[in-house]
Amino acid sequence: MANIKSQIKRNRQNEKRRLHNRTYIGSSRTYMKKALAAIQAGDKTVAEEAVAKAIKGLDVAAQKGVIHKNNAARRKSRLMAKFNAME
């Protein structure tokens, strides 16, 4: 446990940010799982909607700085490759 006031404050800030960022990470992960499940199922319209939501979730996470923009781009690229190969 920290004894220095500035470090105690930093710990509080880090915990608050961690909880805030967790929502963006969790939601984007959920959208990705739903999109991959829809692609596996083979339903084009459902998969298209799920992929759009996943891409939006990744974009929001990257915009907020929760994940790196290249990380989001890589995930979107892999997801779209799977979606395009679905047919």
N, CA, C and O atoms as a GROMACS GRO file, in nm:
protein
  348
    1MET      N    1   0.084  -0.118   0.000
    1MET     CA    2   0.000   0.000   0.000
    1MET      C    3   0.088   0.125   0.000
    1MET      O    4   0.192   0.129   0.067
    2ALA      N    5   0.047   0.225  -0.076
    2ALA     CA    6   0.127   0.346  -0.090
    2ALA      C    7   0.115   0.434   0.035
    2ALA      O    8   0.010   0.441   0.098
    3ASN      N    9   0.225   0.499   0.068
    3ASN     CA   10   0.227   0.593   0.180
    3ASN      C   11   0.228   0.738   0.134
    3ASN      O   12   0.196   0.829   0.210
    4ILE      N   13   0.265   0.759   0.008
    4ILE     CA   14   0.279   0.893  -0.046
    4ILE      C   15   0.143   0.941  -0.099
    4ILE      O   16   0.073   0.867  -0.168
    5LYS      N   17   0.107   1.065  -0.065
    5LYS     CA   18  -0.025   1.117  -0.101
    5LYS      C   19  -0.050   1.115  -0.251
    5LYS      O   20  -0.159   1.078  -0.296
    6SER      N   21   0.050   1.153  -0.328
    6SER     CA   22   0.032   1.159  -0.473
    6SER      C   23   0.011   1.018  -0.530
    6SER      O   24  -0.065   1.001  -0.625
    7GLN      N   25   0.077   0.920  -0.472
    7GLN     CA   26   0.061   0.783  -0.520
    7GLN      C   27  -0.075   0.727  -0.479
    7GLN      O   28  -0.135   0.649  -0.553
    8ILE      N   29  -0.124   0.766  -0.363
    8ILE     CA   30  -0.257   0.723  -0.320
    8ILE      C   31  -0.362   0.779  -0.416
    8ILE      O   32  -0.455   0.708  -0.455
    9LYS      N   33  -0.346   0.905  -0.453
    9LYS     CA   34  -0.438   0.967  -0.549
    9LYS      C   35  -0.426   0.898  -0.685
    9LYS      O   36  -0.528   0.871  -0.750
   10ARG      N   37  -0.304   0.870  -0.727
   10ARG     CA   38  -0.282   0.802  -0.856
   10ARG      C   39  -0.350   0.665  -0.857
   10ARG      O   40  -0.407   0.625  -0.959
   11ASN      N   41  -0.344   0.593  -0.745
   11ASN     CA   42  -0.409   0.462  -0.736
   11ASN      C   43  -0.560   0.475  -0.749
   11ASN      O   44  -0.624   0.394  -0.816
   12ARG      N   45  -0.617   0.580  -0.684
   12ARG     CA   46  -0.761   0.604  -0.697
   12ARG      C   47  -0.799   0.634  -0.841
   12ARG      O   48  -0.898   0.582  -0.892
   13GLN      N   49  -0.720   0.717  -0.908
   13GLN     CA   50  -0.746   0.752  -1.047
   13GLN      C   51  -0.736   0.630  -1.138
   13GLN      O   52  -0.818   0.610  -1.227
   14ASN      N   53  -0.633   0.550  -1.115
   14ASN     CA   54  -0.613   0.430  -1.197
   14ASN      C   55  -0.730   0.334  -1.184
   14ASN      O   56  -0.775   0.276  -1.283
   15GLU      N   57  -0.779   0.316  -1.062
   15GLU     CA   58  -0.892   0.225  -1.040
   15GLU      C   59  -1.018   0.277  -1.108
   15GLU      O   60  -1.093   0.200  -1.168
   16LYS      N   61  -1.040   0.407  -1.099
   16LYS     CA   62  -1.157   0.468  -1.162
   16LYS      C   63  -1.150   0.452  -1.315
   16LYS      O   64  -1.249   0.419  -1.380
   17ARG      N   65  -1.031   0.476  -1.369
   17ARG     CA   66  -1.013   0.463  -1.515
   17ARG      C   67  -1.025   0.317  -1.559
   17ARG      O   68  -1.081   0.288  -1.665
   18ARG      N   69  -0.973   0.227  -1.477
   18ARG     CA   70  -0.981   0.084  -1.511
   18ARG      C   71  -1.127   0.041  -1.522
   18ARG      O   72  -1.164  -0.030  -1.616
   19LEU      N   73  -1.209   0.082  -1.427
   19LEU     CA   74  -1.350   0.045  -1.430
   19LEU      C   75  -1.422   0.110  -1.548
   19LEU      O   76  -1.510   0.049  -1.609
   20HIS      N   77  -1.384   0.232  -1.581
   20HIS     CA   78  -1.445   0.302  -1.694
   20HIS      C   79  -1.406   0.235  -1.825
   20HIS      O   80  -1.491   0.214  -1.912
   21ASN      N   81  -1.278   0.201  -1.840
   21ASN     CA   82  -1.230   0.139  -1.963
   21ASN      C   83  -1.284  -0.002  -1.980
   21ASN      O   84  -1.301  -0.051  -2.092
   22ARG      N   85  -1.312  -0.068  -1.868
   22ARG     CA   86  -1.360  -0.206  -1.872
   22ARG      C   87  -1.491  -0.219  -1.949
   22ARG      O   88  -1.515  -0.320  -2.015
   23THR      N   89  -1.575  -0.116  -1.940
   23THR     CA   90  -1.703  -0.121  -2.012
   23THR      C   91  -1.681  -0.124  -2.163
   23THR      O   92  -1.749  -0.197  -2.235
   24TYR      N   93  -1.585  -0.045  -2.211
   24TYR     CA   94  -1.557  -0.041  -2.355
   24TYR      C   95  -1.492  -0.170  -2.402
   24TYR      O   96  -1.525  -0.221  -2.509
   25ILE      N   97  -1.401  -0.224  -2.324
   25ILE     CA   98  -1.335  -0.349  -2.360
   25ILE      C   99  -1.437  -0.463  -2.361
   25ILE      O  100  -1.441  -0.542  -2.455
   26GLY      N  101  -1.518  -0.469  -2.256
   26GLY     CA  102  -1.616  -0.577  -2.244
   26GLY      C  103  -1.720  -0.573  -2.354
   26GLY      O  104  -1.754  -0.677  -2.412
   27SER      N  105  -1.771  -0.453  -2.384
   27SER     CA  106  -1.875  -0.445  -2.487
   27SER      C  107  -1.819  -0.478  -2.625
   27SER      O  108  -1.884  -0.546  -2.703
   28SER      N  109  -1.698  -0.431  -2.655
   28SER     CA  110  -1.641  -0.463  -2.786
   28SER      C  111  -1.612  -0.612  -2.798
   28SER      O  112  -1.629  -0.670  -2.905
   29ARG      N  113  -1.569  -0.675  -2.688
   29ARG     CA  114  -1.544  -0.819  -2.689
   29ARG      C  115  -1.675  -0.896  -2.711
   29ARG      O  116  -1.678  -0.994  -2.784
   30THR      N  117  -1.782  -0.850  -2.647
   30THR     CA  118  -1.912  -0.915  -2.664
   30THR      C  119  -1.961  -0.902  -2.807
   30THR      O  120  -2.010  -0.999  -2.865
   31TYR      N  121  -1.948  -0.782  -2.864
   31TYR     CA  122  -1.989  -0.762  -3.002
   31TYR      C  123  -1.910  -0.850  -3.098
   31TYR      O  124  -1.965  -0.904  -3.194
   32MET      N  125  -1.780  -0.866  -3.071
   32MET     CA  126  -1.697  -0.952  -3.155
   32MET      C  127  -1.743  -1.097  -3.148
   32MET      O  128  -1.753  -1.165  -3.250
   33LYS      N  129  -1.773  -1.145  -3.026
   33LYS     CA  130  -1.818  -1.283  -3.011
   33LYS      C  131  -1.950  -1.306  -3.082
   33LYS      O  132  -1.969  -1.409  -3.147
   34LYS      N  133  -2.042  -1.209  -3.071
   34LYS     CA  134  -2.171  -1.222  -3.138
   34LYS      C  135  -2.155  -1.221  -3.290
   34LYS      O  136  -2.223  -1.296  -3.360
   35ALA      N  137  -2.065  -1.138  -3.338
   35ALA     CA  138  -2.042  -1.130  -3.483
   35ALA      C  139  -1.982  -1.261  -3.534
   35ALA      O  140  -2.024  -1.312  -3.638
   36LEU      N  141  -1.884  -1.315  -3.462
   36LEU     CA  142  -1.823  -1.441  -3.504
   36LEU      C  143  -1.924  -1.555  -3.499
   36LEU      O  144  -1.924  -1.643  -3.585
   37ALA      N  145  -2.011  -1.554  -3.398
   37ALA     CA  146  -2.114  -1.658  -3.388
   37ALA      C  147  -2.212  -1.646  -3.504
   37ALA      O  148  -2.256  -1.748  -3.558
   38ALA      N  149  -2.248  -1.524  -3.542
   38ALA     CA  150  -2.339  -1.504  -3.654
   38ALA      C  151  -2.275  -1.548  -3.786
   38ALA      O  152  -2.342  -1.603  -3.873
   39ILE      N  153  -2.145  -1.523  -3.799
   39ILE     CA  154  -2.075  -1.566  -3.920
   39ILE      C  155  -2.071  -1.719  -3.926
   39ILE      O  156  -2.090  -1.778  -4.032
   40GLN      N  157  -2.046  -1.782  -3.811
   40GLN     CA  158  -2.044  -1.928  -3.806
   40GLN      C  159  -2.180  -1.987  -3.840
   40GLN      O  160  -2.189  -2.091  -3.905
   41ALA      N  161  -2.286  -1.919  -3.796
   41ALA     CA  162  -2.422  -1.967  -3.823
   41ALA      C  163  -2.455  -1.959  -3.972
   41ALA      O  164  -2.533  -2.040  -4.022
   42GLY      N  165  -2.397  -1.863  -4.042
   42GLY     CA  166  -2.416  -1.854  -4.186
   42GLY      C  167  -2.530  -1.764  -4.229
   42GLY      O  168  -2.559  -1.756  -4.349
   43ASP      N  169  -2.595  -1.695  -4.138
   43ASP     CA  170  -2.704  -1.604  -4.172
   43ASP      C  171  -2.646  -1.468  -4.210
   43ASP      O  172  -2.592  -1.396  -4.126
   44LYS      N  173  -2.657  -1.435  -4.337
   44LYS     CA  174  -2.590  -1.316  -4.391
   44LYS      C  175  -2.641  -1.186  -4.330
   44LYS      O  176  -2.561  -1.100  -4.293
   45THR      N  177  -2.773  -1.171  -4.317
   45THR     CA  178  -2.827  -1.044  -4.268
   45THR      C  179  -2.795  -1.023  -4.120
   45THR      O  180  -2.758  -0.913  -4.080
   46VAL      N  181  -2.809  -1.128  -4.041
   46VAL     CA  182  -2.778  -1.117  -3.898
   46VAL      C  183  -2.628  -1.090  -3.880
   46VAL      O  184  -2.588  -1.010  -3.796
   47ALA      N  185  -2.547  -1.158  -3.958
   47ALA     CA  186  -2.402  -1.141  -3.950
   47ALA      C  187  -2.362  -0.999  -3.990
   47ALA      O  188  -2.272  -0.940  -3.930
   48GLU      N  189  -2.428  -0.945  -4.089
   48GLU     CA  190  -2.396  -0.809  -4.135
   48GLU      C  191  -2.422  -0.706  -4.025
   48GLU      O  192  -2.342  -0.616  -4.003
   49GLU      N  193  -2.536  -0.721  -3.956
   49GLU     CA  194  -2.569  -0.630  -3.846
   49GLU      C  195  -2.471  -0.647  -3.730
   49GLU      O  196  -2.426  -0.549  -3.670
   50ALA      N  197  -2.438  -0.772  -3.699
   50ALA     CA  198  -2.347  -0.800  -3.588
   50ALA      C  199  -2.207  -0.746  -3.617
   50ALA      O  200  -2.140  -0.694  -3.528
   51VAL      N  201  -2.163  -0.760  -3.741
   51VAL     CA  202  -2.030  -0.710  -3.779
   51VAL      C  203  -2.027  -0.558  -3.770
   51VAL      O  204  -1.927  -0.500  -3.726
   52ALA      N  205  -2.135  -0.493  -3.812
   52ALA     CA  206  -2.141  -0.347  -3.804
   52ALA      C  207  -2.133  -0.300  -3.659
   52ALA      O  208  -2.064  -0.202  -3.629
   53LYS      N  209  -2.202  -0.369  -3.569
   53LYS     CA  210  -2.197  -0.334  -3.427
   53LYS      C  211  -2.058  -0.357  -3.370
   53LYS      O  212  -2.009  -0.277  -3.290
   54ALA      N  213  -1.994  -0.466  -3.410
   54ALA     CA  214  -1.860  -0.497  -3.361
   54ALA      C  215  -1.760  -0.391  -3.407
   54ALA      O  216  -1.675  -0.348  -3.330
   55ILE      N  217  -1.772  -0.350  -3.532
   55ILE     CA  218  -1.682  -0.248  -3.584
   55ILE      C  219  -1.701  -0.117  -3.510
   55ILE      O  220  -1.605  -0.048  -3.477
   56LYS      N  221  -1.827  -0.083  -3.485
   56LYS     CA  222  -1.855   0.041  -3.412
   56LYS      C  223  -1.798   0.033  -3.270
   56LYS      O  224  -1.740   0.130  -3.221
   57GLY      N  225  -1.814  -0.080  -3.205
   57GLY     CA  226  -1.760  -0.097  -3.070
   57GLY      C  227  -1.610  -0.084  -3.066
   57GLY      O  228  -1.554  -0.023  -2.975
   58LEU      N  229  -1.542  -0.142  -3.166
   58LEU     CA  230  -1.396  -0.132  -3.173
   58LEU      C  231  -1.352   0.012  -3.200
   58LEU      O  232  -1.254   0.059  -3.144
   59ASP      N  233  -1.427   0.082  -3.287
   59ASP     CA  234  -1.394   0.221  -3.316
   59ASP      C  235  -1.407   0.308  -3.192
   59ASP      O  236  -1.323   0.395  -3.167
   60VAL      N  237  -1.512   0.286  -3.115
   60VAL     CA  238  -1.534   0.365  -2.993
   60VAL      C  239  -1.422   0.337  -2.894
   60VAL      O  240  -1.369   0.430  -2.832
   61ALA      N  241  -1.385   0.210  -2.877
   61ALA     CA  242  -1.277   0.175  -2.784
   61ALA      C  243  -1.145   0.239  -2.826
   61ALA      O  244  -1.068   0.285  -2.742
   62ALA      N  245  -1.120   0.241  -2.957
   62ALA     CA  246  -0.996   0.302  -3.006
   62ALA      C  247  -1.000   0.453  -2.988
   62ALA      O  248  -0.899   0.515  -2.954
   63GLN      N  249  -1.115   0.512  -3.012
   63GLN     CA  250  -1.129   0.657  -2.999
   63GLN      C  251  -1.108   0.701  -2.854
   63GLN      O  252  -1.049   0.806  -2.829
   64LYS      N  253  -1.157   0.621  -2.760
   64LYS     CA  254  -1.142   0.654  -2.619
   64LYS      C  255  -1.002   0.623  -2.567
   64LYS      O  256  -0.968   0.661  -2.455
   65GLY      N  257  -0.921   0.556  -2.647
   65GLY     CA  258  -0.785   0.525  -2.605
   65GLY      C  259  -0.775   0.399  -2.522
   65GLY      O  260  -0.672   0.373  -2.459
   66VAL      N  261  -0.882   0.320  -2.520
   66VAL     CA  262  -0.882   0.196  -2.442
   66VAL      C  263  -0.795   0.092  -2.512
   66VAL      O  264  -0.719   0.020  -2.446
   67ILE      N  265  -0.807   0.083  -2.643
   67ILE     CA  266  -0.718  -0.002  -2.722
   67ILE      C  267  -0.650   0.085  -2.827
   67ILE      O  268  -0.701   0.192  -2.861
   68HIS      N  269  -0.538   0.041  -2.877
   68HIS     CA  270  -0.465   0.116  -2.977
   68HIS      C  271  -0.540   0.112  -3.109
   68HIS      O  272  -0.609   0.014  -3.139
   69LYS      N  273  -0.528   0.218  -3.189
   69LYS     CA  274  -0.601   0.226  -3.316
   69LYS      C  275  -0.559   0.116  -3.412
   69LYS      O  276  -0.642   0.066  -3.488
   70ASN      N  277  -0.432   0.077  -3.410
   70ASN     CA  278  -0.387  -0.031  -3.498
   70ASN      C  279  -0.444  -0.166  -3.453
   70ASN      O  280  -0.473  -0.253  -3.535
   71ASN      N  281  -0.461  -0.182  -3.321
   71ASN     CA  282  -0.522  -0.302  -3.267
   71ASN      C  283  -0.667  -0.313  -3.316
   71ASN      O  284  -0.712  -0.420  -3.359
   72ALA      N  285  -0.739  -0.203  -3.310
   72ALA     CA  286  -0.878  -0.201  -3.359
   72ALA      C  287  -0.882  -0.229  -3.509
   72ALA      O  288  -0.968  -0.305  -3.555
   73ALA      N  289  -0.791  -0.169  -3.584
   73ALA     CA  290  -0.788  -0.189  -3.729
   73ALA      C  291  -0.760  -0.335  -3.763
   73ALA      O  292  -0.819  -0.390  -3.856
   74ARG      N  293  -0.668  -0.396  -3.689
   74ARG     CA  294  -0.635  -0.537  -3.714
   74ARG      C  295  -0.754  -0.626  -3.686
   74ARG      O  296  -0.783  -0.716  -3.765
   75ARG      N  297  -0.823  -0.602  -3.576
   75ARG     CA  298  -0.939  -0.684  -3.542
   75ARG      C  299  -1.051  -0.666  -3.644
   75ARG      O  300  -1.117  -0.763  -3.682
   76LYS      N  301  -1.072  -0.542  -3.687
   76LYS     CA  302  -1.176  -0.517  -3.788
   76LYS      C  303  -1.141  -0.586  -3.920
   76LYS      O  304  -1.229  -0.641  -3.987
   77SER      N  305  -1.014  -0.582  -3.956
   77SER     CA  306  -0.970  -0.644  -4.080
   77SER      C  307  -0.993  -0.795  -4.076
   77SER      O  308  -1.040  -0.853  -4.174
   78ARG      N  309  -0.958  -0.858  -3.966
   78ARG     CA  310  -0.976  -1.003  -3.954
   78ARG      C  311  -1.124  -1.040  -3.954
   78ARG      O  312  -1.165  -1.141  -4.012
   79LEU      N  313  -1.204  -0.956  -3.888
   79LEU     CA  314  -1.348  -0.982  -3.883
   79LEU      C  315  -1.409  -0.969  -4.023
   79LEU      O  316  -1.491  -1.052  -4.063
   80MET      N  317  -1.371  -0.868  -4.096
   80MET     CA  318  -1.424  -0.848  -4.232
   80MET      C  319  -1.377  -0.959  -4.326
   80MET      O  320  -1.452  -1.000  -4.415
   81ALA      N  321  -1.256  -1.008  -4.306
   81ALA     CA  322  -1.206  -1.117  -4.389
   81ALA      C  323  -1.291  -1.242  -4.367
   81ALA      O  324  -1.325  -1.312  -4.463
   82LYS      N  325  -1.326  -1.270  -4.242
   82LYS     CA  326  -1.412  -1.385  -4.211
   82LYS      C  327  -1.552  -1.365  -4.267
   82LYS      O  328  -1.614  -1.458  -4.318
   83PHE      N  329  -1.601  -1.241  -4.257
   83PHE     CA  330  -1.734  -1.211  -4.308
   83PHE      C  331  -1.739  -1.227  -4.460
   83PHE      O  332  -1.835  -1.283  -4.513
   84ASN      N  333  -1.637  -1.177  -4.529
   84ASN     CA  334  -1.634  -1.186  -4.675
   84ASN      C  335  -1.614  -1.328  -4.724
   84ASN      O  336  -1.658  -1.363  -4.833
   85ALA      N  337  -1.549  -1.411  -4.644
   85ALA     CA  338  -1.526  -1.550  -4.681
   85ALA      C  339  -1.646  -1.638  -4.646
   85ALA      O  340  -1.646  -1.758  -4.674
   86MET      N  341  -1.748  -1.578  -4.586
   86MET     CA  342  -1.865  -1.653  -4.537
   86MET      C  343  -1.942  -1.722  -4.650
   86MET      O  344  -1.992  -1.833  -4.632
   87GLU      N  345  -1.950  -1.657  -4.764
   87GLU     CA  346  -2.028  -1.711  -4.876
   87GLU      C  347  -1.968  -1.839  -4.922
   87GLU      O  348  -2.018  -1.901  -5.015
   0.00000   0.00000   0.00000
